[in-house]
Amino acid sequence: MKKMKVLAICAIALFSTVSASAQFSTGADIVSSYVWRGVPQEGTKGTPNIQPFVSFTTGGLTVGSWASSSFLGNVKEVDLYATYAFTSSLALTVTDYNWGFNSSYFKYSKGGDHMFEATLAYAGTEAFPLSASVNTFFAGADTLATGKNAFSTYVELSYAITPSAKIFAGASLFESAMVYGTTGFGVTNVGIKVSKSIEITDKFSLPVYGVLGANPYSGNAFFVAGVTL
């Protein structure tokens, strides 16, 4: 009985500690069109999308879901992810993407729509705000014409020129017909992002942003306006 009481006290103490440091978060972006890493997700003529998210953080671990849905129903995406922050500027993320929905969402076997990616991201420092990320699909539906895994890999660098503006450049390193539409190395995403907070009342401000970019590989340009709720 004493052992049970001790275990119960320990469990309550552990739960209280986790609860004190744990945090839930939710929100959504509304964007004029959905462009991901320089690739329009609805062809060259995009429509507005709502992009909600929900996450749970405890310590250095964050798990959550991110989604996108077109106002016209042309895009439907539901992703799951887990991020572990080693430091305030270095983190590893594993993401389960699903934007096909050609089969059951719960079909993880061959022929399903899920694609799995690992991302190592460095956020830079205040003194030198250069951030970098390496993103590689390592399993799932990302395949070549031969049926082998394509290991589509995207690398991006960005630099904060002011607290509200950053420039960025990203490239697909290998052949990636399904994800980036490249036959080899190709720069797919260059541009600038500018953010601003519009004061609505003394207690409420609305974060907005604009992204002007281009995909040199495909020859396309894009401008995306977004609002964060």
Stockholm file with secondary structure:
# STOCKHOLM 1.0

chainA/1-229         MKKMKVLAICAIALFSTVSASAQFSTGADIVSSYVWRGVPQEGTKGTPNIQPFVSFTTGGLTVGSWASSSFLGNVKEVDLYATYAFTSSLALTVTDYNWGFNSSYFKYSKGGDHMFEATLAYAGTEAFPLSASVNTFFAGADTLATGKNAFSTYVELSYAITPSAKIFAGASLFESAMVYGTTGFGVTNVGIKVSKSIEITDKFSLPVYGVLGANPYSGNAFFVAGVTL
#=GR chainA/1-229 SS CHHHHHHHHHHHHHHHHHHHHCEEEEEEEEESSCEETTEETTTTSCCCEEEEEEEEEETTEEEEEEEEEETTSSCEEEEEEEEEESSSSEEEEEEEECCCCSSCTTCCSTTCCCEEEEEEEECCCSSSCEEEEEEEEEEESCBCTTSSBCCCEEEEEEEEEETTEEEEEEEECSCBTTTTCBSSCEEEEEEEEEEEEEECSSSCEEEEEEEEEEETTTTEEEEEEEEEC
#=GC SS_cons         CHHHHHHHHHHHHHHHHHHHHCEEEEEEEEESSCEETTEETTTTSCCCEEEEEEEEEETTEEEEEEEEEETTSSCEEEEEEEEEESSSSEEEEEEEECCCCSSCTTCCSTTCCCEEEEEEEECCCSSSCEEEEEEEEEEESCBCTTSSBCCCEEEEEEEEEETTEEEEEEEECSCBTTTTCBSSCEEEEEEEEEEEEEECSSSCEEEEEEEEEEETTTTEEEEEEEEEC
//
